[in-house]
Amino acid sequence: MVTSLLFADDVVLMASSVGDLQHSLDRFAAECEAAGMRVSTSKSEAMTLSRKPVECLLRVGNESLLQVKEFKYLGVLFASEGTMEREFGRRIGAAGRCCIRFTAPL
């Protein structure tokens, strides 16, 4: 099972339970601190993937992470209920705008 996605300075941690995710987040924060870095809680968010709403209270030290219903990672919009309709609509709209530019008279 993939438990993290890494790209440049972006990190996505994944787990099958809130407890496992908090454990991974604690370990990640500790490794960052050991390397002289810190997790920016103002730039960090929590999201669950579930058909039913699930509360996911995560903390980095004494600070709670905001739980969101949508999350964009590397340009892809993920929704907490696991659907991709908004992402498909966003991409179709972007493609349509490009086509209009190419068909406009010069």
Secondary structure by P-SEA (a helix, b strand, c coil): cccccccccbbbbbcccaaaaaaaaaaaaaaaaaacccccccccccccccccbbbbbbbcccbbbbbbcccccccbbbbccccaaaaaaaaaaaaaaaaaaaaccc
